[in-house]
Amino acid sequence: MKTGNVLLGVIAGAALGATFGILFAPDKGSKTRKKIAKKSEEYTDELEDKYEDFVESITEKFEELKEKAAHMAEKAKHEAAKVTEKAKQEAEKLAKKAKYKEEVEA
């Protein structure tokens, strides 16, 4: 299960528990409504903070992966250039050998 879903479930469960606790408390209706409104605001703020932290965490991980991918691409490009250069050198050697062999046989 994903961390974000678990976190959302825990916060939602806590909010529901607090709401039911307030609803069944022996207070006047106006006082209960004020408590519910206050608790709702607190949970909304907390949920917003958790969401922002989650988004920030995901963004940081994305940036790290993007940097790693760029580094790996650059490394692969460098390695490909080395292999291409080596292949070119080997092809030149073979061409020289073939030319020499033709000259010797002629």
Secondary structure, DSSP 8 states (H G I E B T S, - for coil): --HHHHHHHHHHHHHHHHHHHHHTSSS-HHHHHHHHHHHHHHHHHHHHHHHHHHHHHHHHHHHHHHHHHHHHHHHHHHHHHHHHHHHHHHHHHHHHHHHHHHHHH-
